[in-house]
């Protein structure tokens, strides 16, 4: 019951922030202070400090489902910020990637140093091996460097920016900068130097984050209008997710945007086995706790996810040569989540 009470308190605080930001947005529209376009980019961050919740696979599956939807004709991008992620698996040039190929973190931090978002007296080990500065010095523009980070996938309308293992280095230096300045303005450099430029090219940007509420995850949340939290139907996963939301509440006020950019917060139940009594019981329990902050549909467990990893493709590239027809049919649950997500977004525009 302690976790139930905490969840209600967390949901109430987050809901209030969303309500306040939406009221401000509507006031600005009424007063003609903001431009309204019929088609704008939706930025969604997948985040949960509990490891093993399927963030990467869920992010890739939903992104692929939307990119393949013929009615949407959407241009979709996955930005991988998790140094241990798997977005490189679905890249068409995964076997030719090298250390001189910039990641989103390379572009973000390089731009932050160029724009003096970091404390000027701070010497960073990043600056000694700065891919971004190397490209600037040979005459490339910021947009050209960012374009180098984007890779194609087998799905024509789905692109990806894979992470580097070395991206984790930004965590320590950003916290050092925070200790100097007591500000997280360097997070705004990710929004300004990466997301704003990419939003001109894509209809949907999905950001995969590390399994920790660190500086990289906070940068994604600070830039997103939608926060999606995958959760497997297990008690420990539930407790970890509630802890994540509790910690996030304390951090929102520290972000440059103060959390006002977030319009939707939803949990997604993933890896759900509808033949398991335990999973059915936990699904109902999770939905009872999160209520409206939980997606109606759930993503069913399927061997197709493992097959996709082994065959370097998205789950929709898996066929009956890889797994049984029954396992492929379970992927309908991913399409259901994608449709629910689209419907949810349409209610906000």
C-alpha positions, 0 to 999 in steps of 0.5 A: 500500500505504501507504493500505491500511495506514493504512486498516487502522489507522484501521478498527482504532481506530474499531472499538475505540471502537465495541466499548468503547462497546457494552460500556458500553451493554450493561453499563448495560442489564444493571444497569438503568441505562438505559431500553430502548424498542422504538422509538428514533430512529436518527441518521445523519450523512453525512460525508466531507471529500472533495468531490464524493462525493455526500453530499447526493444519497445522504442524500436518496435513502436518506431518501426510500427509507426514508420511502416503505417501507410496511412501516416506516411511519417518520417521517424527517427530513433536517437539512442542515448543509451551507451549499452543500447542496440540501435546499431543492430538495425542500422544498414551500415552497422558493420562499417561504423567507426569511432569517427562517426558521431553519436547524438552525444558527440554532437550535443556535447561538442555543441555545448562547448562551442556555445559555452554551455559548460563552465569555462574553467572546467577542463574536460577529458572530452575536449581532448578527443572531441569528434565535433571539433575535429569536423568543425576544424575541417570546415563542416557546419553544425548541420552537416555534422549532425547529418553524419550521425544519422544512419538508414535502416531497412525501413525507408522512413525509419532512421537511427542515430546509434550511441557509442560506448564512450557516450557515458563519459558525458555523465561525469563531466556534466555533473562536475559542471553542475557542481560549478554552476548549480545549473543544468543549462547544458541540457538545453544544448541537447534540445537546441543543438540536436532536437530542434534541428532534427525536428525540421526533418522528422514527424516523430523522434523517439529517444532511447535512454540509459537505465538510470536517471542520469544527465543523459536521461534528463536531457532526453526528458527535458526535450520531450513532449511525451514520456513513455515508461516501459514496465514488465509485469513483475513486482520488482519492476513496479517498485523500481518504476515507482522509484523512478517517478518519485526521483523524477518529481524532485528533478523536474524543477531542476531542468531548464524547461522545468518539466513544462515541455512534457504533455503526456506521461504514460507507462507501457506494460511490455513482455506480457504473457497473457497465458500467465496468471501472474502476469494477468494479476500484475497487469491489473495491479499496475493499471490500478496504480497508474490508472490514466497514466498507463496505456490501455494495451500491452505489448505481448512477449514474443520470440520475435524480439529475440529473433530481431536482435539475432538477425539485425532487423526490427521485429517487423523484419522477422518472418516464419524462417526465424520464428513460428507464425504464432510468435509473429502474430503476437506483434499485433500488440505492438501495432495496437500500442502504436495506434493508441499512441497516435490517437493520444497524440492526435487529441493534443493537437 
